[in-house]
Amino acid sequence: MPQANQPHVLLGAARGLLREELPDVHAEMLRLGARERHELDWFDVRPPARPGDEDLVMLQARRIVLESALATAVRAEPGVVARYGEPVSGLVAAGAAASGIRVTGVTTEAGTYGGDLVVDAGGRRGGSERWLAAIGCRPGVVERHRTGLAYFCRWYRLPEGREEGPRRPWAVTGGSFAGCAVFPADNRLFAVTLFVHTGDATRSALRDPAVFETAARTFPPGAAWLGLGAEPLSGVLATAGLDNRWSALADERGPVVSGFVPVGDAATHTNPTLGQGTSLTLWAARRVARTAHRDPGSVGFAADYHAWTVRTLKPWFDFQVVADGAVGERFATRAGRAGTAREVAALFDCALEDPEVMRARARVRHLADPPERAYADPGIRARVTRWLEAHPDYTPNAAGPSRAAWEELTAR
């Protein structure tokens, strides 16, 4: 999977779930070198604590650290049988299309395995659509939105004796046609990512490590982190063709199958700009774990699970779609933000100076509050309005090089 080598982040929603439900996994990640950072540590003096601030802590680690900690926990769980190198090739089913199809197990090259409930955690390329069609299920409902963004990432290690990178500038910045993000991870490692529009003619040049690093240094976070003398650990890792996809195993007639539920990217995969994927996956896994004793092969169980995903996961999927649409349009047209879009951008820049706005922003970022609740607060809106009045010449997304400078450095 190309995304496995890309940077990951565990937002407060994911960290909180691990601490509550899987404390052994959380402890193992910390033992393996994962680090925690509170969003309000951005300020020299953290503002007075409020209830809910514990939700605003990010767990920083590579994906392999999370997977290793999960694997260690699974091996310690009594009754678990793990079969490696034996991929699922199909589904076993009972019933007919007219009366309702129920999945009762899976097939592999080694044989058939029955189960009260089959959980599809195979990701967006797992093959479940093909398997469901093969047993006679009608298609589910898929909603898909192309992002138009391409990502280029390179991994680095901080110099010996330096455990933390710079606290400032903010780790994500962008201009009208490109952006840069730094992802601190475990064990002094961090990733620098550049993102551009898939139609940008300069994007192929970013695969060259020298061009990549020169381009990254034109953005404040890239310059700050790479200026520490970090050691590169990889080439430039590219990924593109990303989309936001919602896959529902139900239509206007109800569930298309029972005894089978998707979690993670099999249910919804989102572009990584907001870092929501792991949190949404863990939410879904917890829902299945807490309800799997309730007649899991029934149509009612499938319907309840679908309703839960629509109620709990779909709003965050929709938020991602809107956010990516704004970035994609800006990169495609290279146009600055004006009007309402300028006010939305100002909220994020105002947050870097105003702890109350930062707290509201962080509660959305960490999936603690939906944006329509956090950003509609009259007090927050008033603070942003005052900030804009104090910055009449404010230009959103002004970080980074000019287009002429960008084309010159990528042409080298």
C-alpha positions in Angstrom: 0.0 0.0 0.0 1.6 3.3 -1.0 0.0 5.1 1.9 1.7 2.9 4.4 5.0 4.8 3.9 3.3 8.2 4.0 3.1 10.1 7.3 0.3 9.3 9.7 -1.1 11.1 12.7 -3.4 9.9 15.5 -5.7 12.7 16.5 -7.2 13.2 19.9 -10.1 11.0 18.9 -7.9 8.1 18.2 -5.6 8.6 21.2 -8.6 8.9 23.5 -10.1 5.6 22.2 -6.8 3.8 22.6 -6.4 5.1 26.2 -9.9 4.0 27.1 -10.4 0.8 25.2 -6.8 -0.4 24.4 -4.5 1.0 27.1 -2.0 -1.8 26.4 -1.7 -0.6 22.7 -1.3 3.1 23.8 1.4 2.1 26.4 3.2 0.0 23.8 3.3 2.8 21.3 4.8 5.1 23.9 7.4 2.4 24.7 8.2 2.2 21.0 9.0 5.9 20.9 5.7 7.6 20.0 5.4 11.1 21.3 2.4 13.2 22.5 1.8 16.8 21.8 -1.0 19.0 23.2 -2.3 21.6 20.6 -2.4 24.4 23.2 1.4 23.9 23.7 1.7 26.1 20.7 1.5 29.1 23.1 4.5 30.0 25.4 2.0 29.8 28.3 -0.8 27.3 27.9 -4.1 29.0 28.6 -6.0 27.9 31.8 -7.3 24.4 31.4 -11.0 23.6 30.6 -13.0 20.4 30.6 -12.3 18.7 27.3 -8.7 19.9 26.8 -7.6 16.3 27.4 -9.2 15.6 24.0 -6.7 17.8 22.2 -3.6 15.7 22.4 -2.0 14.2 19.3 -0.1 10.9 19.3 2.8 11.2 16.9 4.2 8.0 15.3 4.7 6.2 12.1 2.1 3.8 10.9 4.4 0.8 11.6 4.5 1.8 15.3 0.7 1.6 15.6 0.6 -1.7 13.6 3.4 -3.2 15.8 1.6 -2.3 19.0 -1.7 -3.7 17.7 0.0 -6.9 16.6 1.6 -7.3 20.1 -1.8 -6.9 21.7 -3.5 -9.4 19.4 -0.9 -12.0 20.1 -1.5 -11.6 23.8 -5.3 -12.0 23.4 -6.5 -15.5 24.4 -8.5 -17.3 21.7 -7.2 -15.2 18.8 -5.9 -17.2 15.8 -4.0 -15.1 13.3 -3.4 -16.6 9.8 -0.7 -14.8 7.9 -0.1 -15.2 4.2 -3.5 -16.6 3.6 -5.6 -13.9 1.9 -9.3 -14.2 1.6 -10.4 -15.1 -1.9 -14.2 -15.1 -1.5 -17.2 -15.3 0.8 -19.5 -18.1 1.9 -23.2 -17.2 1.9 -26.6 -18.5 2.7 -29.9 -17.4 1.3 -30.9 -15.8 -2.0 -31.1 -12.3 -3.4 -34.9 -12.3 -3.1 -35.0 -13.4 0.6 -31.7 -11.7 1.7 -28.1 -12.9 1.5 -26.2 -13.6 4.7 -22.4 -14.1 4.7 -21.5 -17.0 6.9 -17.7 -17.2 6.4 -14.8 -16.7 4.0 -12.7 -18.8 1.7 -9.0 -18.9 1.2 -6.6 -21.2 -0.8 -6.4 -23.3 2.4 -10.1 -23.8 2.9 -13.2 -22.3 4.3 -13.7 -20.6 7.7 -17.1 -19.9 9.1 -18.1 -17.1 11.4 -21.1 -15.3 13.0 -19.8 -12.0 11.6 -17.3 -11.2 8.9 -15.5 -7.8 9.3 -14.1 -6.3 6.1 -10.9 -4.4 7.1 -9.3 -4.9 3.7 -9.2 -1.3 2.7 -10.3 0.3 -0.5 -8.7 -2.3 -2.7 -9.7 -5.3 -0.6 -11.9 -6.9 -3.2 -15.2 -7.0 -1.2 -17.3 -5.5 -4.0 -16.2 -8.4 -6.3 -16.9 -11.0 -3.6 -20.3 -9.6 -2.8 -21.3 -9.6 -6.5 -20.1 -13.2 -6.8 -22.6 -14.3 -4.1 -25.5 -12.5 -5.7 -25.7 -9.2 -3.7 -26.9 -6.1 -5.4 -24.4 -3.3 -5.4 -24.0 -1.0 -2.5 -24.1 2.8 -2.8 -20.8 4.5 -3.5 -20.1 8.3 -3.2 -16.8 9.4 -4.6 -15.1 12.8 -4.8 -11.7 13.3 -6.5 -9.3 15.6 -4.7 -7.0 16.6 -7.5 -4.0 16.6 -5.1 -0.7 14.8 -5.3 1.6 14.3 -2.4 5.4 14.0 -2.2 7.0 12.9 1.1 10.5 12.4 2.4 11.5 11.0 5.8 14.3 12.5 8.0 15.9 12.0 11.4 16.8 14.8 13.8 20.4 15.1 14.7 21.8 13.1 17.6 21.0 14.6 20.9 17.9 16.5 19.6 14.7 14.8 20.7 12.2 17.5 19.6 11.9 19.7 16.5 11.0 23.4 16.6 7.6 24.3 18.1 7.2 27.1 15.6 6.3 27.8 12.8 3.0 26.0 12.4 3.5 22.7 10.8 1.2 23.1 7.8 1.3 26.1 5.4 0.2 26.6 1.9 0.0 29.1 -0.9 -2.2 29.5 -4.0 -0.7 26.5 -5.8 1.3 24.3 -3.4 1.6 23.5 0.3 4.0 22.0 2.8 3.5 20.0 6.0 5.8 18.6 8.6 4.8 15.4 10.5 6.8 14.7 13.7 6.8 11.0 14.4 8.6 8.6 16.8 12.3 8.2 17.7 13.4 11.6 16.3 11.9 10.9 12.9 9.8 13.3 10.9 8.4 13.6 7.4 8.2 16.6 5.2 5.3 16.6 2.6 4.7 18.8 -0.4 1.4 18.8 -2.1 0.3 20.3 -5.4 -2.5 19.8 -7.9 -2.4 16.7 -10.0 -2.5 18.9 -13.1 0.5 21.0 -12.1 3.2 20.5 -14.7 5.9 21.0 -12.1 4.9 18.0 -9.9 7.2 15.4 -11.6 10.3 17.5 -10.7 9.5 17.0 -7.0 10.5 13.4 -7.2 14.1 14.5 -7.4 15.4 14.7 -3.8 17.4 17.9 -4.4 14.5 19.7 -6.0 12.2 18.4 -3.3 14.4 19.7 -0.5 14.9 23.1 -2.2 11.2 23.4 -2.7 10.4 22.4 0.9 12.8 25.0 2.3 10.8 27.8 0.6 8.0 27.1 3.1 8.4 28.1 6.8 7.9 24.7 8.4 10.1 23.0 5.8 12.9 25.5 6.3 12.7 25.3 10.1 12.9 21.6 10.4 15.4 20.9 7.6 17.5 23.8 8.9 18.4 21.6 12.0 20.7 19.4 9.9 18.3 16.5 9.7 19.5 13.3 8.0 17.4 12.1 5.1 16.2 8.5 5.5 14.3 7.9 2.2 13.9 9.0 -1.3 10.9 11.0 -2.3 7.7 8.9 -1.9 4.9 10.0 -4.2 1.2 9.2 -4.0 -1.6 10.6 -6.1 -5.0 9.6 -7.5 -6.5 10.1 -4.0 -10.2 10.5 -3.5 -12.8 10.7 -0.8 -15.0 7.6 -1.0 -18.0 6.6 1.0 -19.1 3.0 0.5 -22.5 1.9 2.0 -23.7 -1.7 2.0 -27.3 -0.4 2.0 -29.6 1.3 -0.5 -33.2 2.5 -0.4 -34.4 -1.1 0.1 -32.1 -1.6 3.1 -28.9 -3.6 3.6 -27.6 -5.4 0.6 -26.1 -8.2 2.8 -26.1 -9.3 6.4 -23.4 -11.0 8.4 -20.8 -8.7 6.8 -19.7 -5.2 7.9 -17.0 -2.9 6.6 -14.6 -0.8 8.8 -11.8 1.6 8.0 -11.2 2.4 4.4 -13.6 -0.4 3.3 -16.4 1.8 4.6 -15.0 5.3 4.0 -11.5 6.5 3.0 -10.6 10.1 3.2 -7.9 12.2 1.8 -5.1 12.6 4.4 -5.1 16.4 4.6 -7.2 16.3 7.9 -5.7 13.1 9.2 -9.1 11.6 10.1 -8.6 8.1 8.7 -7.3 6.3 11.8 -9.8 7.9 14.1 -12.8 7.0 12.0 -11.4 3.4 11.6 -11.1 3.0 15.4 -14.5 4.4 16.0 -16.0 1.8 13.6 -14.0 -1.0 15.1 -15.2 -0.1 18.6 -18.8 0.0 17.4 -18.5 -3.5 16.0 -16.8 -4.8 19.1 -19.4 -3.4 21.4 -22.4 -4.7 19.5 -21.2 -8.0 17.9 -23.1 -10.0 20.5 -26.5 -8.7 19.2 -27.4 -11.3 16.5 -24.6 -10.1 14.2 -25.8 -12.1 11.2 -29.2 -10.5 11.1 -30.6 -7.9 8.8 -31.4 -5.7 11.8 -27.7 -5.7 12.9 -26.6 -4.7 9.4 -29.2 -1.9 9.3 -28.3 -0.6 12.7 -24.6 -0.5 11.8 -25.3 1.3 8.6 -27.4 3.9 10.4 -24.6 4.4 12.9 -22.1 5.0 10.2 -24.3 7.6 8.5 -24.9 9.3 11.8 -21.4 9.1 13.2 -18.9 8.9 10.3 -20.6 10.5 7.4 -20.6 14.1 8.7 -16.8 13.9 9.0 -16.5 12.5 5.5 -18.6 15.4 4.2 -16.4 17.9 6.1 -13.4 16.4 4.4 -15.0 16.7 1.0 -15.7 20.4 1.5 -12.2 21.1 2.8 -10.5 19.3 -0.1 -12.8 21.0 -2.6 -11.6 24.4 -1.4 -7.9 23.4 -1.6 -8.3 21.7 -5.0 -10.0 24.6 -6.5 -7.4 27.0 -5.1 -4.6 25.0 -6.5 -6.3 24.5 -9.8 -7.1 28.2 -10.4 -4.2 29.6 -8.3 -6.7 32.2 -7.0 -6.6 33.8 -3.6 -9.4 33.6 -1.2 -11.9 36.4 -0.8 -15.3 37.0 0.9 -16.5 34.1 3.1 -13.5 32.0 2.1 -11.2 34.7 3.4 -13.0 34.7 6.7 -12.8 31.0 7.0 -9.0 31.1 6.4 -8.7 33.9 8.9 -10.1 31.6 11.6 -7.1 29.4 11.3 -4.5 32.2 11.3 -6.3 34.0 14.2 -6.0 30.8 16.2 -2.2 31.1 16.1 -2.6 34.2 18.2 -5.8 33.7 20.2 -6.0 30.7 22.6 -9.8 30.6 22.6 -9.9 30.4 18.8 -7.2 27.8 18.9 -9.2 25.7 21.3 -12.2 25.8 19.0 -10.1 25.0 16.0 -8.4 22.1 17.9 -11.7 20.6 18.9 -12.7 20.3 15.3 -9.3 19.1 14.2 -9.4 16.3 16.8 -13.0 15.3 16.0 -14.2 16.4 19.5 -16.8 18.9 18.1 -18.3 19.3 14.6 -17.4 22.5 12.8 -20.9 23.8 12.7 -20.9 23.8 16.6 -17.4 25.0 17.3 -17.2 27.7 14.6 -20.7 29.0 15.0 -20.1 30.0 18.6 -20.8 33.8 18.8 -17.7 34.4 20.9 -15.4 32.7 18.5 -16.9 34.5 15.5 -16.5 37.9 17.3 -12.8 37.2 18.0 -12.2 36.3 14.4 -14.0 39.5 13.3 -11.9 41.6 15.6 -8.7 39.9 14.4 -9.6 40.7 10.7 -10.3 44.3 11.6 -6.9 44.5 13.2 -5.3 43.0 10.1 -7.0 44.9 7.2 -4.3 43.8 4.7 -4.6 40.1 5.6 -4.0 37.8 2.7 -4.8 34.1 3.2 -2.4 31.4 2.1 0.4 33.7 1.5 3.2 31.3 2.7 5.7 29.9 0.3 7.4 31.0 -3.0 5.9 33.0 -5.9 4.9 31.0 -8.9 7.8 32.3 -10.9 10.3 31.3 -8.2 8.6 27.8 -7.9 8.8 27.2 -11.6 12.5 28.3 -11.6 13.5 25.9 -8.8 11.5 23.0 -10.2 13.1 23.6 -13.7 16.5 22.9 -12.3 
